[in-house]
């Protein structure tokens, strides 16, 4: 029987959400999409007809309900109950923006996951953002993972209890990264099966094809819903000088402007990308290939 305290946490709703995170940490529903039924019909994704077919079928669905049913049938054919899709923006180990698309998640889980910032402690997210291969997981293997730096064991335990309560007990996770941005797309397949022994190479392959198809459909939709931050030419130059180790005074001399003007643009860059210090600014410059 699921932990009653965990069930109580899942039912709390949005009252726990920090208003400061109303934009940067959001849950998106299928009904918020404006779907072009022809957007994913042309061309192939990763050279796979199967991936293109999945994306086209999802785009051609007449309603969010029909799309959910299509995905649910595909999941159950493979052996899974739930599917979660997140797009994360990371600076080093810190997640500073998360968009959770709730198409086929357990009831209440997407909101709880975002409200509680479980992406900070979820070992599946950390793995998917570091590696190119899928992670086969279950509750036991997740509990055995070391706690992510800066996170408490108690918070990790709450995450595991909540996941257990909503029936996500084993599955597969994998991620995709856009080299020209800070975003990672993470897909998590879940089952109520308490162990991962049933997940063989065939299941992994089928889940990977399905996940790529959903990603091909969702990536364009989500990109149009949330604007990606951009930098002016001046801000790119300032960021590049920062990555080279120049101080604000030296940057001001290079650009023939006041230090207060440099400081203003630095604050604008930090605000756009959610960075906290010069080290993260340098990391940002490297990831965005600022020149």
C-alpha positions in Angstrom: 0.0 0.0 0.0 1.3 3.4 -0.9 2.5 5.8 1.8 -0.6 7.9 2.9 1.7 10.9 3.5 3.0 10.6 -0.1 -0.6 10.5 -1.4 -1.4 13.6 0.7 1.6 15.5 -0.8 0.4 14.6 -4.4 -3.0 16.0 -3.7 -1.9 19.4 -2.4 -2.1 21.1 -5.8 -0.4 24.3 -6.8 -0.5 26.0 -3.4 3.1 25.1 -2.8 4.4 26.7 -6.0 6.9 29.4 -5.5 5.6 32.5 -7.4 9.2 33.3 -8.4 9.2 30.2 -10.5 5.9 30.8 -12.3 7.7 31.3 -15.6 10.9 29.3 -15.3 9.3 26.2 -13.8 6.1 25.3 -15.6 3.8 22.4 -16.4 2.3 22.4 -19.9 -0.8 20.6 -20.9 -1.7 19.1 -24.3 -4.6 21.5 -24.7 -2.2 24.4 -24.7 -0.6 23.3 -28.0 -1.4 24.9 -31.3 -0.7 21.9 -33.5 0.0 22.2 -37.2 -1.1 18.9 -38.7 1.4 19.1 -41.5 4.4 20.3 -39.4 5.9 16.8 -38.8 4.9 15.1 -42.0 7.8 16.1 -44.2 11.2 14.6 -43.9 12.6 12.1 -41.3 13.9 12.4 -37.8 17.3 10.8 -37.2 16.7 8.9 -40.5 13.9 6.8 -39.1 10.6 6.3 -40.9 9.1 4.9 -37.7 10.0 8.1 -35.7 8.5 10.2 -38.5 5.3 8.1 -38.5 4.8 8.5 -34.7 5.3 12.3 -34.9 2.9 12.5 -37.9 0.2 10.4 -36.1 0.4 12.6 -33.0 0.2 15.8 -35.1 -2.8 14.4 -37.1 -4.8 13.6 -34.0 -8.1 15.5 -33.9 -8.0 16.3 -30.2 -5.8 16.1 -27.0 -7.9 13.1 -25.9 -7.2 11.3 -29.2 -3.5 12.1 -29.0 -3.4 10.8 -25.4 -5.1 7.6 -26.4 -2.7 7.0 -29.3 0.2 7.4 -26.9 -1.3 5.3 -24.2 -1.9 2.4 -26.7 1.7 2.7 -27.9 3.0 2.7 -24.3 0.9 -0.4 -23.3 2.0 -2.3 -26.4 5.6 -1.9 -25.1 4.7 -2.6 -21.5 4.6 0.9 -19.9 1.9 2.8 -18.1 3.1 6.4 -18.2 5.3 8.7 -20.2 6.9 12.0 -19.0 8.7 14.6 -21.2 10.7 17.5 -19.8 12.9 20.2 -21.3 15.5 21.4 -18.9 17.9 24.3 -19.1 21.0 23.6 -17.1 24.0 25.6 -16.1 26.5 23.0 -14.9 24.6 20.9 -12.3 21.9 23.6 -11.7 18.5 23.4 -13.4 17.4 27.0 -13.9 14.4 26.4 -16.2 12.1 23.4 -16.6 9.1 22.8 -18.8 7.2 19.6 -18.1 4.8 18.5 -20.8 1.9 16.5 -19.3 0.6 14.3 -22.0 0.5 10.9 -20.4 1.7 11.3 -16.8 0.0 9.9 -13.6 -2.8 12.2 -12.4 -1.3 15.0 -10.4 2.3 13.9 -10.9 3.4 16.6 -13.3 2.2 19.4 -11.1 3.8 17.8 -8.0 7.1 17.2 -9.8 7.4 20.9 -10.9 6.1 22.3 -7.6 8.5 20.2 -5.5 11.4 20.8 -8.0 12.0 17.0 -8.1 14.1 17.5 -11.2 16.8 18.8 -8.8 17.0 15.4 -7.0 15.8 12.9 -9.6 18.8 10.7 -10.6 17.1 9.9 -13.9 17.3 13.6 -14.9 20.9 13.8 -13.9 21.8 10.6 -15.8 19.9 11.6 -19.0 21.6 15.0 -19.1 25.1 13.4 -18.8 24.9 10.3 -21.0 23.8 9.4 -24.5 22.5 6.0 -23.6 19.2 4.9 -21.9 19.0 4.3 -18.2 16.9 1.3 -17.1 15.7 2.0 -13.6 13.5 0.9 -10.7 12.8 2.2 -7.2 15.6 0.1 -5.7 18.3 1.3 -8.2 17.2 5.0 -7.8 17.4 4.7 -4.0 20.9 3.3 -4.3 22.1 6.4 -6.3 24.2 8.9 -4.2 22.4 12.0 -3.3 23.0 14.9 -5.7 25.4 17.5 -4.3 23.5 20.1 -2.3 20.4 18.0 -1.9 19.2 16.4 1.3 18.5 12.6 1.8 15.1 13.6 3.2 14.2 15.4 -0.1 15.3 12.4 -2.1 13.2 10.1 0.1 10.1 12.3 -0.4 10.7 12.1 -4.2 10.9 8.3 -4.0 7.8 8.0 -1.9 5.8 10.3 -4.2 6.9 8.3 -7.3 5.9 5.1 -5.6 2.5 6.5 -4.6 1.6 7.4 -8.2 2.7 4.0 -9.6 6.0 4.9 -11.3 8.2 2.0 -10.1 10.4 0.9 -13.0 11.2 2.1 -16.5 13.6 3.7 -18.9 14.9 7.3 -19.1 17.0 8.9 -21.8 17.9 12.4 -22.9 18.7 14.5 -26.0 20.7 17.7 -26.0 20.9 20.5 -28.5 24.6 21.4 -28.8 23.7 25.0 -29.7 21.6 25.7 -26.6 21.5 24.9 -22.9 18.4 22.7 -23.3 18.1 19.0 -22.6 15.0 17.0 -23.5 14.4 14.1 -21.1 11.9 11.3 -21.7 10.9 8.9 -18.9 8.9 5.8 -19.4 7.3 4.3 -16.3 5.6 1.1 -15.2 3.9 0.0 -12.0 6.0 -3.2 -12.2 8.2 -3.0 -9.0 11.4 -4.4 -10.7 13.2 -3.6 -14.0 14.0 -7.2 -14.9 11.3 -7.3 -17.6 13.0 -4.5 -19.5 15.1 -6.2 -22.2 16.9 -4.8 -25.3 13.7 -5.1 -27.4 11.7 -3.0 -24.9 14.5 -0.4 -24.8 14.6 -0.2 -28.6 10.8 0.2 -28.9 10.8 2.9 -26.1 13.6 4.8 -27.8 11.8 4.9 -31.1 8.6 6.0 -29.4 10.4 8.6 -27.4 12.1 10.1 -30.5 8.8 10.3 -32.2 7.1 12.2 -29.4 10.2 14.4 -29.2 10.0 15.2 -32.9 6.3 16.2 -32.4 6.8 18.2 -29.1 10.1 20.0 -29.7 8.7 22.3 -32.3 5.4 22.9 -30.4 7.2 23.7 -27.1 9.8 25.9 -28.8 6.9 28.1 -30.1 5.3 28.3 -26.7 8.2 29.5 -24.7 10.6 32.1 -26.2 14.3 31.2 -26.0 16.4 34.1 -24.5 18.6 36.0 -27.0 21.5 38.3 -26.6 22.3 41.6 -28.4 25.6 41.8 -30.2 26.9 44.0 -27.4 25.8 41.5 -24.7 27.5 38.7 -26.7 30.7 40.6 -26.7 30.5 41.3 -23.0 29.8 37.7 -22.3 32.7 36.6 -24.4 35.0 39.0 -22.6 33.7 37.6 -19.3 34.6 34.1 -20.4 38.1 35.3 -21.2 38.5 36.4 -17.6 38.3 40.2 -18.0 36.9 42.2 -15.1 34.1 44.7 -15.5 36.6 47.6 -15.6 38.6 45.9 -18.3 35.5 45.1 -20.3 34.5 48.8 -20.1 37.9 49.8 -21.4 37.7 47.3 -24.3 34.2 48.6 -25.3 34.8 52.3 -24.5 31.9 52.5 -22.1 31.3 53.1 -18.4 31.5 50.3 -15.8 27.9 51.0 -14.8 26.8 50.4 -18.4 28.7 47.1 -18.4 27.2 46.2 -15.0 23.7 46.9 -16.4 24.2 44.5 -19.4 25.7 41.9 -17.1 22.5 42.0 -14.9 20.4 41.7 -18.1 22.3 38.6 -19.2 22.0 37.0 -15.7 18.3 37.8 -15.7 17.7 36.3 -19.1 19.4 33.0 -18.4 19.0 32.7 -14.6 22.8 32.7 -13.9 24.1 33.7 -10.5 27.8 34.5 -10.9 30.7 35.0 -13.3 31.6 31.2 -13.3 28.1 30.4 -14.6 28.4 33.3 -17.1 31.6 31.7 -18.5 29.9 28.3 -18.7 27.0 30.0 -20.5 29.4 31.5 -23.0 31.0 28.1 -23.7 27.7 26.3 -24.2 26.3 29.0 -26.6 29.5 29.2 -28.6 29.8 32.9 -28.2 32.3 34.5 -30.5 
